[in-house]
Amino acid sequence: MKAKRVFGIGGLLIVFIIALTFLFVPAYLDDSTNTVIDHTEYQISSAARELHKTLNIGDLHSDSTLWKRNLLERYNRGHVDIPRLREGNVAVQMFTSVTKVPAGINYEKNSSDANDRITQLAIVQAWPIATWTSLTARALHHSDMLHVIQKQAPDEFTLVRTVEDLNNLLNRRADGDAIVGGILGTEGSHALDGKLDNIDTLFDAGFRMMSLQHFFDNKLGGSLHGESGEGLTTFGREALVKMQAKDIMVDVSHSSPQVVKDVLAMSNKPLIVSHTGLHGHCPSKRNISDELMIKIAHEGGLIGVGHWEGAICEPTPKNIIKALRYGIDLLGEDHIALGSDFDGATATPFDTSELAILTEEMLKANFSETEIRKVMGENMMRFLRENLPQ
């Protein structure tokens, strides 16, 4: 009887520990991983506030679907949710699906065989069991999250799949509706689980942008932070052709320089670098060469400037503006956009609700109103109109 009682107490203790793990660990990981650098309240001039209200703001990269949050609620952790997007006057947010991250990630060299952190995150956040082993299932889970939000709050959030969707969204906002649009993208095409048919699967689930690599080499080719330095593989070439045939925008963030060159050589559409810095402004291992950036821009590409240390070296609003100015001077005002990498295990100087500080700092730095409008979102909107499916 005593042994049974002890076993019963032990069993309850185990259940209690498991319950605490699922209840508190996801929030702890999110809160400690996606941080806002301490700062006093930003002072925004009336001129900046008035201009900011009139902007169509877009951000090319956020990993917010990775974390256990109801994005319809406002949180005091992380960088992005629908209420904060509305506070920041964001029209369109690209939500990128992170499906694999090797343990010990760095900007130098990572093995594709290293233990995968997202498997652990999937389990502790109680994702569907299929996501524990399938990277495609993880991307589909992230898609499901946004589809649920759209269904629950169609007046607050809508997914953008086509040019018509985008135009409807922007027309509603022009009429005073504060609705936010979301676009689905992948953070690396290992999310295909090595199968070309999964391009169709993800497209049907709403994905309209796919990056080719993340922090490690994959079946498509070498990563900027991988071990091989190789270019596109045969599978990568086949995938690129199929993506572009379906009007899926291709992102070469995290791709090796040789992959970028190979894609430029065979691509029939402009490319995105969704979240990056400019090497001439910040000589980080995270940033490819200015020469490659010039080639991407020359072919009509769009460069999203990030907000974290690895991209811009000093993560402050003023230095983000310096990176934007460097990009405009190097590539032209039509090729620079925002690519925050919010919620991507980054420390940023503000969350999305505080984006008006960028408008403020650009005015102080004598950006023209045209430059401000283009960088804050018009370049992204134009690119989407030209490259989303009709």
Backbone hydrogen bonds, N-H to C=O, Kabsch-Sander energy under -0.5 kcal/mol:
donor,donor_aa,acceptor,acceptor_aa,energy
5,R,1,M,-2.2
6,V,2,K,-2.5
7,F,3,A,-2.7
8,G,4,K,-2.5
9,I,5,R,-2.4
10,G,6,V,-2.8
11,G,7,F,-2.7
12,L,8,G,-2.3
13,L,9,I,-2.2
14,I,10,G,-2.3
15,V,11,G,-2.4
16,F,12,L,-2.6
17,I,13,L,-2.6
18,I,14,I,-2.6
19,A,15,V,-2.6
20,L,16,F,-2.4
21,T,17,I,-2.2
22,F,18,I,-2.4
23,L,19,A,-1.8
24,F,20,L,-3.0
25,V,20,L,-0.7
25,V,21,T,-1.5
28,Y,24,F,-2.3
29,L,25,V,-2.9
30,D,26,P,-2.3
31,D,27,A,-2.8
32,S,28,Y,-2.3
33,T,29,L,-1.2
34,N,30,D,-2.5
35,T,33,T,-0.8
35,T,346,T,-1.4
37,I,35,T,-0.5
37,I,348,T,-2.9
44,I,42,Y,-0.7
45,S,43,Q,-0.5
49,R,45,S,-2.4
50,E,46,S,-2.5
51,L,47,A,-2.1
52,H,48,A,-2.8
53,K,49,R,-1.8
54,T,50,E,-0.6
54,T,51,L,-1.4
55,L,52,H,-1.3
57,I,55,L,-0.9
57,I,89,N,-0.8
58,G,376,M,-2.4
59,D,92,V,-1.9
60,L,338,L,-2.6
62,S,94,M,-0.8
63,D,342,F,-2.6
66,L,63,D,-1.8
67,W,64,S,-1.3
69,R,67,W,-1.9
71,L,69,R,-1.0
73,E,70,N,-2.7
78,G,34,N,-1.0
82,I,71,L,-3.2
85,L,81,D,-2.6
86,R,82,I,-2.4
87,E,83,P,-2.1
88,G,84,R,-2.1
89,N,86,R,-1.1
90,V,85,L,-2.8
91,A,57,I,-2.4
92,V,57,I,-1.9
93,Q,181,G,-2.7
94,M,59,D,-2.6
95,F,93,Q,-0.6
95,F,183,I,-3.5
96,T,62,S,-2.8
96,T,94,M,-0.7
97,S,185,G,-2.9
98,V,96,T,-0.7
99,T,97,S,-0.6
103,A,115,N,-2.6
105,I,102,P,-0.8
110,N,225,H,-1.6
114,A,111,S,-1.2
117,R,101,V,-3.2
117,R,115,N,-0.6
120,Q,116,D,-0.8
121,L,117,R,-2.0
122,A,118,I,-3.0
123,I,119,T,-1.8
124,V,120,Q,-2.5
125,Q,121,L,-2.1
126,A,123,I,-1.4
127,W,122,A,-2.8
131,T,128,P,-1.9
132,W,129,I,-1.8
133,T,130,A,-1.1
134,S,130,A,-1.8
135,L,133,T,-0.5
138,R,134,S,-1.2
139,A,135,L,-1.9
140,L,136,T,-2.5
141,H,137,A,-2.1
142,H,138,R,-2.0
143,S,139,A,-2.1
144,D,140,L,-2.6
145,M,141,H,-1.9
146,L,142,H,-1.5
147,H,143,S,-2.3
148,V,144,D,-2.5
149,I,145,M,-1.8
150,Q,146,L,-2.3
151,K,147,H,-2.1
152,Q,148,V,-2.5
153,A,149,I,-2.5
156,E,153,A,-1.9
157,F,153,A,-2.1
158,T,180,V,-2.1
160,V,182,G,-3.0
161,R,159,L,-0.6
163,V,389,P,-2.3
166,L,162,T,-2.0
167,N,163,V,-2.8
168,N,164,E,-2.6
169,L,165,D,-2.3
170,L,166,L,-2.6
171,N,167,N,-2.3
172,R,168,N,-2.2
173,R,169,L,-2.2
174,A,170,L,-2.1
175,D,171,N,-1.2
176,G,173,R,-1.8
177,D,172,R,-2.3
180,V,156,E,-2.4
181,G,91,A,-3.2
182,G,158,T,-2.3
183,I,93,Q,-2.0
184,L,206,G,-0.7
185,G,95,F,-2.4
186,T,209,M,-1.5
187,E,97,S,-2.5
188,G,186,T,-1.0
189,S,212,L,-1.5
191,A,188,G,-1.0
192,L,189,S,-1.4
193,D,190,H,-2.1
195,K,192,L,-1.5
198,N,195,K,-1.2
199,I,196,L,-2.0
200,D,196,L,-0.6
200,D,197,D,-0.6
201,T,197,D,-1.6
202,L,198,N,-2.6
203,F,199,I,-2.4
204,D,200,D,-2.7
205,A,201,T,-1.1
206,G,203,F,-1.8
207,F,202,L,-2.5
208,R,184,L,-2.6
209,M,184,L,-1.2
210,M,249,M,-2.9
211,S,186,T,-1.3
212,L,251,D,-1.6
213,Q,253,S,-0.6
214,H,216,F,-0.8
218,N,221,G,-2.4
221,G,218,N,-1.1
222,G,230,E,-0.8
222,G,231,G,-0.6
224,L,254,H,-3.0
226,G,223,S,-1.5
233,T,220,L,-2.3
237,R,233,T,-2.4
238,E,234,T,-2.3
239,A,235,F,-2.6
240,L,236,G,-2.4
241,V,237,R,-2.2
242,K,238,E,-2.0
243,M,239,A,-3.0
244,Q,240,L,-2.4
245,A,241,V,-1.8
246,K,242,K,-1.2
246,K,243,M,-0.6
247,D,244,Q,-1.2
248,I,243,M,-2.7
249,M,208,R,-2.7
249,M,247,D,-0.6
251,D,210,M,-2.2
252,V,272,I,-2.6
255,S,252,V,-1.8
256,S,222,G,-2.1
260,V,256,S,-2.4
261,K,257,P,-2.3
262,D,258,Q,-2.6
263,V,259,V,-2.9
264,L,260,V,-2.6
265,A,261,K,-2.0
266,M,262,D,-1.3
267,S,263,V,-2.4
272,I,250,V,-2.4
273,V,302,L,-2.5
274,S,272,I,-0.5
276,T,304,G,-1.9
279,H,277,G,-0.5
279,H,288,I,-0.8
281,H,278,L,-1.4
282,C,278,L,-2.9
284,S,282,C,-2.9
287,N,284,S,-1.7
293,M,289,S,-1.9
294,I,290,D,-2.5
295,K,291,E,-1.6
296,I,292,L,-2.3
297,A,293,M,-2.6
298,H,294,I,-2.5
299,E,295,K,-1.2
300,G,297,A,-2.2
301,G,296,I,-2.4
302,L,271,L,-2.1
303,I,335,H,-2.5
304,G,273,V,-3.4
304,G,302,L,-0.5
305,V,303,I,-0.7
305,V,337,A,-2.7
306,G,276,T,-3.3
307,H,340,S,-1.7
311,A,308,W,-1.3
312,I,308,W,-2.2
313,C,309,E,-2.8
314,E,312,I,-2.4
316,T,314,E,-2.0
320,I,316,T,-2.1
321,I,317,P,-2.0
322,K,318,K,-1.7
323,A,319,N,-2.2
324,L,320,I,-2.4
325,R,321,I,-2.7
326,Y,322,K,-2.5
327,G,323,A,-2.4
328,I,324,L,-2.6
329,D,325,R,-2.7
330,L,326,Y,-2.1
331,L,327,G,-3.2
332,G,327,G,-0.6
332,G,328,I,-2.0
335,H,332,G,-1.6
337,A,303,I,-2.8
338,L,58,G,-0.5
339,G,305,V,-2.4
341,D,61,H,-1.9
342,F,61,H,-1.0
344,G,341,D,-1.5
348,T,35,T,-2.2
348,T,346,T,-0.6
352,T,79,H,-2.0
354,E,351,D,-1.7
355,L,352,T,-1.1
357,I,354,E,-2.1
358,L,355,L,-1.8
359,T,355,L,-0.9
360,E,356,A,-2.5
361,E,357,I,-2.6
362,M,358,L,-2.3
363,L,359,T,-2.1
364,K,360,E,-2.2
365,A,361,E,-1.7
366,N,363,L,-1.6
367,F,362,M,-2.7
372,I,368,S,-2.3
373,R,369,E,-2.6
374,K,370,T,-2.4
375,V,371,E,-2.7
376,M,372,I,-2.5
377,G,373,R,-0.9
377,G,374,K,-0.6
378,E,373,R,-2.6
379,N,374,K,-2.3
381,M,377,G,-2.7
382,R,378,E,-2.6
383,F,379,N,-2.3
384,L,380,M,-2.6
385,R,381,M,-2.4
386,E,382,R,-1.9
387,N,383,F,-1.2
387,N,384,L,-0.5
388,L,384,L,-2.9
